[in-house]
Structures are given as structure tokens and as C-alpha cells.
Amino acid sequence: MIVVVTGMVGVDKKSYLERVCQFAADRGKEVLLFNVGDAMYAEAPDIPPGKILDIPMKRLSSLRRSAFKDIIAKAKSAQNLIVSTHATFRWRHGLFPAFDFDQMRQLGADMYICLIDDIVALHVRLAAEHATDHSLKDLIVWREEEIIGTEMLCKGVDPNVPFYCLARGGEQETVETFYKLLFDRHCKKAYLSFPMTGVADLQGVNKEISRFRQLMKELFTCFDPGDLEESYLPQKAQQARQQGLAFIEATTLGQRRRLDLREIEQIERDINSQIYARDFLLIEQSDMIISFIPALSDGRAAISSGVERELQHAHEAAKEVYVIWTSKQSPSVFVTQTATRVFSSMTNALDFFKGKGYIQE
């Protein structure tokens, strides 16, 4: 199994993938991790840490090709190999590719995964690790370019090889999801759908949603939109404007950061459009969608327009569509006409999945 993992600078792929390898080792799976950046620095000891993207493009390309020659040689003997690299770079040279098609075809990866993270976490890491100035707009554009670049790389090398976009997650990292993609290929891949923004302040409802997310992740390989949640930034920006503030405050990686309101305003449209496009991508890389619609305190269903749109998209993409509807209020035709099956409780859904052989007793 050879897996190419991409991700922009600031995602901190190395530490995440080291945890993946340890998680696999604890389960008897040996995985060799090869970091292209580390190999390039080893080839050029004269380059200080964090400065390799500042060297001339010709030398950068030569170092990368030398590193990939070693990877291709190691791939012949490694049972499982993760190659940590990039699809694109956005630096002083402008935007440029970080791979060569001839070498990627020689490598013959079995899977491509683009690892992403939320914009504030990316900003915090980059500010700590690199001296190059950047804006939030730079980061959100680069992240989108990295996803598209990886998908194009995968299709250009072998359109039959799977490509996945995976958020690394916050406090609950997606290491187990990554492992399942590699080694539990029989496990059903599910996109988790649930209301988010509209129920953010409802503690009881959020507790039910958290239980749903945790349980599904134990049973399936899950793509969870809550693993990368940025919709709160425009909302905080609106509150700051109303209060006459020139900044917002956000907490990530255990740090509280002050962000310039103008920078948040520059990326509001990008945040919303990327949430829309990314969630649809996650649906398309899944086998099915499982939507949890909790009941509000007055008995109404806590369904959002976003959830309804996700159900429709999954239906049109020929995915299995399952809805757990706990409210006594009857679901609308826009739910029933797109759903493969509607359940009145989590227990009923689990019984059905067991009967289908999707989960084991």
C-alpha cells in the first residue's frame, strides 16, 4: 500500500502522520513514513530550516527529484508506505507545482489524500514557523489550490486510484479515520450530516449530535464536516462590526488569537463557498450519507436548509441516504423523497445497518 499525502504548509502533516503510523503499529501494521521535505533538507545541509522555498526554482526541482528517486526505491520493498509531500506551493516564486508526473507514475500510489485544517490553525502554525508574511486570504486560496492540485495529480497519474480530502480535526483528530481508509477498505464510508450553526447555543441538542458523531465514527469510516468548522468566523465578524471593534478573537491549538476584522471580511465569501463545495466533495467520496435530525425542546425538528441540500446532493449522486429523525413532527417531502430510509431513533438505524451487514454484532 503506497499512499501519497499532500497538504499545504501549516497543516503540520509530519506530526499527524507519525501518530497515524503509531496507531497502525499498535494494531500490528508496519507503515513507513517518508517526508519529502526532510529528505530535501538532508540533501542540502547548507539550507537553514524553513528556507528551502526561498532557493532558486532549478535547485528546488533538482532536490525534489533526488528525494523522489529514494522514495521510489524504498517503495519496492516497503509493505506500507506513506509519502508526505505537497501538490502546490504558494510562495515568493508565486504558485508552482510540487511534483513531477513522470516520478509520480513510477511511484504508482494506491491512494491520494489531501490533508486540510482550519484557517486559524494554519495561520497560527505559519506565524510560528515561517517568517514570510501571509494573509488569511493567501491561506484560504492556497488550501483550495492544494485540494484541486492533488485531485488533478491523482487523475493525471491514474483516474482509477481513489482520492480523498480529509480534515485533520481539532481536539479529536482523524487519525483513526485515516487508518480505516488504508486498512479497513471493507468498512462503509459515511458522510455525517447534522445541523450546526442554528443549534450552536443549544447544549442538549449538541450533546445528542456529539453522541451521534462519536458512535458513527466507531462503526464507519466517517467524513465529518464538524472536523473543520469555520462558519463561526463570519458570525463573529458581524458581531465585531456591530460593537465597533476592529478585530475578533478565536481560540485554536490552545491559543487565543486576535484576528484583524478586515482580513476576516476579505474571506467571508471564500469560507461560505468552500464549505459548500467541500461538503459536497466529502459526500461524493462517501458510500452513503447518514443524517441526524434531533428534536428541539418544543418538539420541532432541528433541520436546516444546509442538511436538506446535502440530502438532495447525496440522492442525486446516487448515494445511499439515511435519515435519523427523532422529532414527532413528520419529515417533509424534501426529506422523504430523497431518503433511502428514515429511522425514528438511533437504535432503529443501528439494527438496520446490522441487518444489511454494514456493521458487525
Order of alpha helices (4+ residues) and beta strands (2+ residues): beta-alpha-beta-alpha-alpha-beta-beta-beta-alpha-beta-alpha-alpha-beta-alpha-beta-alpha-beta-alpha-beta-beta-alpha-beta-alpha-beta-alpha-beta-alpha
